[in-house]
């Protein structure tokens, strides 16, 4: 069983009353990651023009020999950071596969509050194959989806993945991503990232056939209560012990889970006999209550 962590680090910047602060606080993210005992770390809004991925990897996996994969995707909207991208750092050997560039949504790129024109900041995914030794190869897919909630139309209507052109784009994007992953031979793996959706399971679970690491209700992964930083896996894997870790001052929390092979189903006859031995109960036992947080 290995540990997979995801972090959106905003170029290493924290957020103050006036927006992103200028100082590089990558060390703050590193200290939070150090307690997560990750074997694989996926990073979005990575400052690709420096050694940020190396510093985060060294903090998260001290003393281990590390393998890296990274790609630039866009100009930066964060002060002091020139370009942003996605990175993967692993304590297991990585083979980087072809990146996936997502098409821009067909929307008006006007700031949701001011109406000023904005850059779409192209998004996408890095795909790498991790050699986990006896556990075999697992594909690690990390990236970011367009935050359409940050834009509005020329008529002043805000976009959402729940309805309208945003929902249509989300469906098309999920189908596009499914085809691109298949073209790279991704069949057994993990997909993680800043998905920027109020309902990521509707696209990454239902459309891509992946299993959500979170149960219901999914926990908040941002200070304003959204659950957009997510981990999914293919159905031949299972995630356990999913956890959200806060970094004071950051605009995204960290996410970590344990990943294991899904055990094979028992023979049909074995399942029938086991069911025959246990009579179903019509109500919970005294002193118990239904679990509100489940994991795949």
Order of alpha helices (4+ residues) and beta strands (2+ residues): beta-beta-beta-alpha-beta-alpha-beta-beta-beta-beta-beta-beta-beta-beta-alpha-beta-beta-beta-beta-beta-alpha
